Amino acid sequence: MRVYVEFIGGIAEKAKRKRVWLETEANITVKALFSKIFPLFIGRDTAETLFKSFLNREIIVVLNGTIATDFETKLNDGDKVYFFPMASGG
């Protein structure tokens, strides 16, 4: 199955890319993106850092226009997943 992933803002800098189409196994979860897929193309350390940021609510994962709050959410073929840093300002 194919999943579109886009990194926004500072996350794109950490991932060293803005967007990618991923070929994955069926029924992969958001958590598996961080633990199995991301280490292959952005490195284990960066993937772990992003996952910790997700757990700490420092980044938002949006799946097909809806915020994914559960890391066990399953992805489907053609899904679009966006990773946004939490807004900050002054």
Secondary structure, DSSP 8 states (H G I E B T S, - for coil): -EEEEEE-THHHHHHT-SEEEEE--TT-BHHHIIIIIHHHHH-HHHHHHHHHHHHTTSEEEEETTEE---TT-B--TT-EEEEEE-----
